[in-house]
């Protein structure tokens, strides 16, 4: 009962962070602000959702897979954001 409640709370927190990141993508003026908002919000949102799923995991193997998914997402998100930011910076373009 309590475990289910915590799972729901963490899942909702994750959804709120994803929603905040989406709003940031739509409202911020330039690519760098959008990248910052999206990267931070996605990492936090996925962390909360993975935590909610970890509380419901039936085995250690499933929990390890969930943690591996989160770690891969953290690495990929940071690298992709860096590459997009570097590309935009090298263009010497003004903010949109």
N, C-alpha and C positions, 0 to 999 in steps of 0.2 A: 504494500500500500504506500508506504513512505518512499520506497524506491521508485515507484511509478510516478509519484508526485515530483520528486527531484528530476526524473527524466523529462517530464513535461515542462518543468521550469527551465531546464537547460536547453531543451529544444526550442522553446519560445524565445529565450534569450538569443539563441543562434539566429532565429528568423528575424528578430529585431535588428541585429547587427547586419545581416544581409540586406535588409530594407534600408538601413541607414547608408550603407555603401552604395546602393542603387540611387538613392536620393542625391548623395554626393556626386555621383557620376553625372547626373542630370543638371545639377545646379552650379557646380564649380566652374570657374571661367577658363582655366587652361589645363593642358595635359598633365602637368606636374601635380597640381592640386587633385585632379581626378585620380591619378595613379595612387597618390597618398591615401585618399579616402577609400578607394576600392581595395587596395592591398591590406590596409589595416583592418577594415571591416570584414573582409573575406576571411582573413586568418582568425580573427576572434570568433566570427560566426561559425566557421567550420569547427573550431576548437570546442565551442559549446555544444554543437550538434554531435560531435564525436564523443564528448563526455556523456551526453544523454544516451547514446547508443552503447557506450561502454557499460553503463549501469544496467542495461538490459541484455548484455552479452551472456550467452550460455556457456562458453568455454574460454579458456585462456587463448586458444588459437584464434578465435574470432576477435578477441580483444587485441591481440598482437597485430592482426591484419588491419584493424581500425586505426591503431596507432601508426602503423606504417603508411597508411593512406594519408593521414594527417601530416606526417613528416615529409612525404613526397610533395604534398600540396604546399607546404611551407617553403621548401627549396625551389619548387617550380615558380611559385608566385614571386618570390624575391628576384629570381633570375630574369624572369620575363619583364617584370617592372623595371629592373635595371636596364635591360636592353631597349625597351621602349623609351625610357627617359634619356638614355645616351643617344639614341637615334634622333630624338626630337631636339636635343641640345646641339647636336652637330649640324642640324639644319639651319641654325641661327635664325629661327623664325620667331616672330613676335607672338605673344599670347593671343589665342583666338578670341 
